[in-house]
Amino acid sequence: MRSIASATRKKSVRAAALVASAAMVVIGVQTGPASAQAESSREAGATALPLSAQERASAIKAAQADASAQAEFLGLGAQEKLLVRDVIKDADGTVHTRYERTYAGLPVLGGDLVVHEKASGARTVTKATSATISVPSISAEVSSADAKSTALKAATTDDKAGKSPRKVIWAASGKPVLAWETVVTGMQKDGTPSELHVITDAATGKKLFADEAVETGSGTSKYSGTVTLGTTKSGSTYSLTDSTRGNHKTYDLNQGTSGTGTLFTDADDVWGGGRQTAGVDAHYGAAETWDFYKNVLGRNGIKNDGVGSYSRTHYGNSYVNAFWQDSCFCMTYGDGSGNNNALTSIDVAGHEMSHGVTAATAKLNYSGESGGLNEATSDIMATAVEFYASNSADVGDYLIGEKININGDGTPLRYMDKPSKDGASRDYWSSTLGNIDVHYSSGPANHFIYLLSEGSGAKTINGVSYNSPTYDGSTVTGIGRDKAIKIWYKALTTYLTSTSKYAQARTATLSAATDLYGASSAEYKAVAAAWTAINVK
């Protein structure tokens, strides 16, 4: 639950054409200021160019036109094809193209890869799996009906229904095999919707994997004081529709658990009080998250396409959680125990929307170590959003969910300086980390980013006391939160893949630090030291 709580000559010719095409795409979107920044510093040069929705769509279309040449250059088999999912262009001319793969027309789950191409034409690749994609046959021995039955048994939802399975190649773990993917929908025991993706071996009927896809105006808010809201007037009525941020809308579900409910409206554009308060907080949190990604990281919305998501408040009755659903491209907030504390604080909004960013980029599987990295990414970005908002009523800190009192005793959900303070999260990596709940296996990555930002030992930041330990007793000196966040974001968007574990996250962030600051920089050394400090070497 993604919620807040628990080389032949022919080949050379084609490659040359691919390089030329990619170069033309870059030249077509670069601007004078971006080029000037690329010359001024390495960091600026390795920072992604902000692309309009049209520029991004054009870049993806151009990359897809060259996908067959790219597949040949990479040495993929005759039955394999590449489908472009995203294109990121750095100011220095480097292009990062993220692909999904198919085999004999079937989706390859865990077959995603990213090609990194310098302006010079030099290329490297990051793959989710190094295995050769090949299966003896694409004829399934286990029927679709039997696969669906296995999937329904695997689900623990109170009520459930399975969609018709689709045939896939499962390559996310070990040797690729023919498999069925079934999506089981329903409602979990705590009231959270469920979209459980179950992978079944098409030869043996054995369950191979299961992944839960539900990612657990001027107005007076509950948590952030008086805030400015993006609203839209129609006739004599205002609504919580933010036209400056992709038309993000905020709705009142009226304690329902499906649909969108009712769009919040108001006669005088002065919001707050009663049911509106949760809407104000959710709408404000969404705006701050959008602005952080755009103004700090150059990202144009969750999918980087300029399109806004939407928020639903007042979900269920006494529902103590919040969640992101990529299927509806929306966030949903419960009202908490007794319907008294809506889970709509800034960091919760930042957390949930960042699940959408992960789904649109690395697409980290929500299980094992990759699931922990998925959750940690949302905590890391939520913290960055909270600091970015610079709201005196909810100051930036390295605590997650400190305002919503989900524990009932005033304590936060998670602590980034020493994750084990919550009683369940791990401070350091170990070989058993992937066996625990992803909300707790996120601990070491949260700890890493705190150490990279602020360093080890005792200190007070914005009135909050921290004391961060290290696995080996080493002293870590931080490089500042801004640089740490940029390194994590670049790793997420250009180097991590669906199957990445902690070891791959270390490699990815070191690659990002090299791009941004250089392999001999203090920043690179700090990244290495912070990973060692949480026992990832």
Disulfide bonds with the S-S distance in Angstrom:
Cys328-Cys330 1.93
